Amino acid sequence: MLGRSKLTLLRYARDGHLTPGVHFFRGPYQNSPITWDVERCQQRFAELARMPAMKLSPQ
């Protein structure tokens, strides 16, 4: 488990904090489920936790 809501994960992806093809994978169709790479996401969350808040803001 990632310990984050689906909306939070999607927001991280939208804001560029999670990379398609690295942290998550979309299926071939628009309504296909998203597959999350739990280990890579957890590593990224740890990196984000160490970053100053200014760098986390969407531009």
Secondary structure in CASP SS format (residue, H / E / C, confidence):
PFRMAT SS
TARGET T0000
AUTHOR 0000-0000-0000
METHOD secondary structure of the structure
MODEL  1
M C 1.00
L C 1.00
G C 1.00
R C 1.00
S C 1.00
K H 1.00
L H 1.00
T H 1.00
L H 1.00
L H 1.00
R H 1.00
Y H 1.00
A H 1.00
R H 1.00
D C 1.00
G C 1.00
H C 1.00
L C 1.00
T C 1.00
P E 1.00
G C 1.00
V C 1.00
H C 1.00
F E 1.00
F E 1.00
R E 1.00
G C 1.00
P C 1.00
Y C 1.00
Q C 1.00
N C 1.00
S C 1.00
P C 1.00
I E 1.00
T E 1.00
W E 1.00
D C 1.00
V H 1.00
E H 1.00
R H 1.00
C H 1.00
Q H 1.00
Q H 1.00
R H 1.00
F H 1.00
A H 1.00
E H 1.00
L H 1.00
A H 1.00
R H 1.00
M C 1.00
P C 1.00
A H 1.00
M H 1.00
K H 1.00
L H 1.00
S C 1.00
P C 1.00
Q C 1.00
END
